[in-house]
């Protein structure tokens, strides 16, 4: 069983999954953005991004500013480039041989299902999941995309539980 950590959040993977932190030395290019983790399963890849405005050390003003950026859709631009750059990096490394799903965790307890769905649909359009209307793309840039908070993540992905861990003060 693999456990991946980002700040005060911990993701536990099932035994059939292999995961790695990607936005550190594994990536190595400052000109490209990167998702936090890449998780490989026998039949698919997950690109995973964590955002944690409720981190124990977050200030109330930073949390409020983040929530405004998230709810207004401004954060979607950053999320879009994290996915696209990671996709391009993995493509150039010849490591994209399975469908890719983009999973975004936004650790805000008070987010509603409607807010998560709105952000998911807007992010799908920005990637773009379906490609051009002409249908010229022969391959999908992403097989799926979802935005979760911790409660929704653990409900929809119970085999990949996320927990908040204690941070040493």
Buried (B, 14 or more C-beta within 10 A) or exposed (E): EBEBEBBBBBBBBEEEBEBEBBBEEEBEEEEBBBBBBBBBBEEBBBBBBBBBBBBEEBEEEEBEEBBEBBBEEEBBEEBBBBBBBBBEBBEEEEEBEEEBBBBBBBBBEEBEEEBBEBBBEBBBEBBBBEBEEEEEEEEBBBEBBBBBBBBBBBEEBEEBBBEBEEEEE
